[in-house]
Amino acid sequence: TFESVDLREIIKGVMSTAIALVKDKPIELQQSIAPRLPTVYGDARRIRQVLLNLLSNAAKFTEEGFIRVTAEATPPLEGERGWVVTISVADSGIGIPPEKMRTIFEPFTQVDASTTRRAGGTGLGLSISKHFVELHGGRMWAESTPGEGSTFWFTLPIEPISPPLVGEGPGEGLEQPEPKPGRKLLLCVDDDEGVITLFRRYLGKQGYQVIGLTDSTLVVEKARQLQPFAITLDVLMPRKDGWQVIEELKTDPDTRRIPVIMCTILSERERGLSLGATDYLVKPIIEQDLLAALERLDREAGYHRVLVVDDQPEDRNLLRRMIESQEGYEVVEAAGGQEAIALVRQARPHIIILDLLMPEVDGFAVLEVVKADETTRSIPIIVVTAKDLSQEERDFLNSRVEALLRKGLFEQQELLADVAAALERLAVGRQPSAVSD
């Protein structure tokens, strides 16, 4: 909704939130707001998101020093129709290399790949932020010196402009499709449409259906109606924050058993878990972390998906009968290596039973592809083969697979024991031990 917006109130609220972002670091939060800062015409919720994204990025890439927010009215530059308010977020962080500056506003760009695990980051926050500013008739740009820090600026017009049509650009026009049979339903609750778009991108190819909800006051009602497999829940939302929402979900008899994964920029994991969250992820969230959280839900519920890869139908049938004799196991079959590689990405199995001797794409090739992909390398693999292995082949398999079984020479209980042990090691994060047969 476009209306007259008091930027002083927005900056005050966001700076209060930023205290939690830097609470464990020696960082001083500074602000300099012009005494008679005019109001602007825009969408208060999106302006808040832009400023919060910039402060969140500054906090992630600054270990000590300062983060400073300024706001002042400035005369129009070329291409601007009238006076604007210019807001800046400056930090004393690691800075951005010159060669990266050209792409920082592109979707899915990481400024420093080495910080992906430590500080997160997909670049979507900057891309969406720039888009939101441009919808207001403003612009966004940045300057940076490696090792010294970065400054991001954006402008907002003081005079009213025509509001944008809903549905323009990335993250807009969120459709609410009907639940589809056979697909796990995820309710994504976030006031930032960009996050919902990102989660759809992550999970759609993995067989999930993501339904987005930006109004946090409707979560319990929607959860009752949909009964989703899980809910991802932001914390910092207008009208009702995530802490209030999870309390309501966990006290309602119709929703209390639905797993909730908190997804927020706040590092308050203990608080989230104490309120009943199943898992807690800190934004920006990368694909493999979100998938891992959802897969943990399956395992904790005692449900295991097993991919059996073998070109011989009778061998696949035998393995299926052995595995599905145990409650809680579902078998997915692949008749060759190429099909297996596709199914690993689509079906997200919890464990793979793999033959080595297959035409065209053999088991060694499947193994290499699975272990080379960050999103699949943690999946345990048990090799069941009739092949006489050379020492070189044994060395290749060692530390890559959980167990090695000879076709025709193992009992059902041996296979089931190896499967259970592999899943147990996965649950506690241990690496496979040396294999033998």
Secondary structure, DSSP 8 states (H G I E B T S, - for coil): --EEE-HHHHHHHHHHHHHHHSTTS-EEEEEEE-TT---EEE-HHHHHHHHHHHHHHHHHT-SSEEEEEEEEEE---TT--S-EEEEEEEE-SS---GGGGGGTTSTT--S-GGGHHHH---SHHHHHHHHHHHHTT--EEEEEETTTEEEEEEEEESS------TT-STT-S-------TTSEEEEEE-S-HHHHHHHHHHHHTTTEEEEEE--GGGHHHHHHHH--SEEEE-S--SSS-HHHHHHHHHHSTTTTTS-EEEEESS--HHHHHHTT-SEEEESS--HHHHHHHHHHHHHHTT-EEEEEE-S-HHHHHHHHHHHHTSTTEEEEEESSHHHHHHHHHHH--SEEEE-S--SSS-HHHHHHHHHHSTTTTTS-EEEEE-----HHHHHHHTTT-SEEEETTS--HHHHHHHHHHHHHHHHHT--------
